Amino acid sequence: MGQQLNKIVKRRRRKKYLARKKALVKAGVSRKSRVAKAEKAKKAPAAAKKAPAKKAAKPKTEAPAVETPAAETPAAE
């Protein structure tokens, strides 16, 4: 019985899918153009966001190391 039910469900799903596709064609809308536009829209802001991040990092200026004189030991004579 399960197999018969699966067959019927698959037919029903396919029929609704084809109806949706047909409605899109009738409306003159293609999914491919939507996807392409969406990808371009995603790429443009991503590139804009990356541009400021690519600024050269300022070289760190290190403060001269201040050495504390150790307790002076008498030189070996």
ABEGO torsion letter per residue (X at the ends): XAAAAAAAAAAAAAAAAAAAAAAAAAAGBBAAAAAAAAAAAAAAAAAAAAAAAABBBBBBBBBBBBBBBBBBBBBBX
